[in-house]
């Protein structure tokens, strides 16, 4: 849970002191119920690791090959702290609420990625635009520059598509290059409902690009 910082005025309803500010950047007005999501990185770093330790034989000390893999995408130490290591199953795990997503680093013929639980579809980062991506590392890297939602796949629930359309904020669906048709269909649904969405198609996944390249790509599509 985020910690309360202070009360302030609310621009949505005009209340002088009903809006609460929290240390993860989130805000909530107890008068009009307007809510602003905060930084998921801050929330997850505080909230989820102890629960994961109870469920699995895990540690925050990542095995060298798993850490090297994260390093190859340029993640910071704070960003790497979102992951834990399960030595018994040789999994690098990201967990949020009751959802877990793991990457397998063993030598057996197992699926490379394993997921369980209900996908969280939570927001990460801040910015004028919203970008939907497939995997958590792409979500982390893009969230440095604008708000993101990691899909842990290539589909978006209808309710989220509708909400994205009604807010009319700039939105982009940036999936892997083999998901261009899926991306186009979701963009069409958002725009048919009055939204402002585009597809971003690149040769590599978002996580493969540098910060400078990500900003450039987002800028070209009107997201930042």
Helices and strands as residue ranges (DSSP letters): E 4-8, E 19-22, E 27-29, E 35-36, H 40-47, H 49-55, E 58-59, H 64-71, H 77-80, E 83-86, E 91-96, E 99-104, E 113-116, E 123-124, E 130-133, H 136-143, E 147-150, H 158-167, E 170-173, G 177-179, H 180-192, E 196-199, G 206-208, H 211-220
